[in-house]
Amino acid sequence: MGFVAVVIGYLLGSFPSAYIVARLRKGIDIRDFESGNVGAGNVHRNVGLKEAFIVGIADIAKGAGAILIAQAMDVSQPWVLGAGFSTLLGHNFPVYIGFRGGKGSAALVGIFLVLTPIAMLISVGILLIPLLITRNNAFSLFIGFVFLPLIIWLSGGSLALVFYSLGVLIFLIARSFSTVKNALREATKGKATRFKDV
């Protein structure tokens, strides 16, 4: 059953909400624009705010849904965590659209909203501060997420969740290394630019 939960997580993560919304609203392939990221940020810039909101909610729901389904299947914690990570893999490498997807920041929010809601909400609150100051999406997401393992630990989360969040964070940064590096450089220069997506 654990393996089934992981497969379900991957298939959920593969659901290309940004691609579908962009196709339906403007008839475009969102991967052909700017960063090529299949996510809410790219949809916001090239389709619209309302559509980006829909995509963001859908992507958060993918992460949350994968964890909730795995928990409902009553599999052990490693399989639950595996289902969450496979959702990120699905979002990054979606089987439905040729394995060219997004980075998974919204899906990550959904995953940890179920696993450790207080810590995730605190992280979201933290990332809003630099976002309001710099208007730099990538920098703000990086700041919010980089504190997540520490917040989980301080809020009484298990060591398994702390190390899991570290692993997920490393994966996200690795997938967005050049974007994060550029975002940090721009932020230190004090430029209020909205960088491409994490």
Phi, psi and omega in degrees: 000328179299318179296322178298319179298321179294317179296317177300318178300316180296315181294322174297313180298330181287344181300114190271075185301318180296318180297315182294314181297317179296321178296315184290322186274323184231357180068027183245159170265109186300339180289346180271003186241135175049245184289342186076005184287133178268077184206178186295323181300313180293323177295320179303313184287331189244352178235303179163164183291315181299318179294322178296321178299316179299315180297316180300315179296318180297319181289323174298318180297327178298312180295314179296319182297320180298317179292315181297320179295315179299318178294321179294332177282354176061039176274165182289163185304318179303323179289324177298313179295323177296322177296321177296314180294324179294334175295318176297319178298318178297320180293321179286323184229070186287127182295333186284337184230042172074027174064024175246100186236213181256200181259328172104015183295320179292319177298322177299319178301315179298318180301310185278343172295330177273315184290318183208077190299320182296313180298320181292319179295323176296318179299318178297319177299320179295316183291337179293332182295304177293333179296318180291329183278314189258340187058025182255104185301308186296316179298317182294317178297319179299314180298315181296316184283330184293336178273352186302312179302318179295318181294320178300316181294315182293333181270010175089016178290159181289158176298328178300317179291324178299311181290326177297314180296324176297315180297316179296319179297317178299318178298314182296317180293320179299321179288340185236027191303310183294322179295314180296318180299315179294321180296317179295321179295316180293322181295320180290338176277352179079019180272131181270063180258147177263104184282166177296167199286150165270000000 
